[in-house]
């Protein structure tokens, strides 16, 4: 069946309306799909933010548990002078107290500048830095056992944490200490490191 010119004239407006409706429908489908993709992207971002917030919350809870678990030990180390600035006056007082309590012949000392602690046992201290201060001491002894007694007495003073590097013993000649009823038989020269830990500069608190 063929359409005459009059028929096309009659169908002209309906066809235009149909074409317009198809264009509008296609545009709506296109923009709806675009909006759906944007919503999916926003949902994915929000999901990532929520996951990150949950991980931070869980990490915060874990850190809180660690703080509560190790708080007593941390406070004990802080009170002993290991955490924070080095306590040189306390170290010297501890030397003198240990020598006096054992009724020894006194002790002389020399402390070098603080240096970063170097040890293969410590590879990562996190946001903290461990330092060492070399101290050289000299003291007279009656016999070898006095050296261990002195080191134990020094540790009992709880003036800090130290690590013994080395000690050398030399026999003393008689009469080296004047006006003393008892003379030291040995001279000990020891090197030890006083250790301390502090937060690294620029580190942020969690």
Secondary structure, DSSP 8 states (H G I E B T S, - for coil): ----HHHHHHHHHHHHHHHHHHHHHHHHHHHHHHHHHHHHHHHHHHHHHHHHHHHHHHHHHHHHHHHHHHHHHHHHHHHHT-BSS--HHHHHHHHHHHHHHTT-S-EEEEE---EE---TT-S--TTEEEEEEEEEEEEEESSTHHHHHHHHHHHHTTS-EEEEEEEEEEE--TT-STT-SS--SEEEEEEEEEEEEEE-TT----
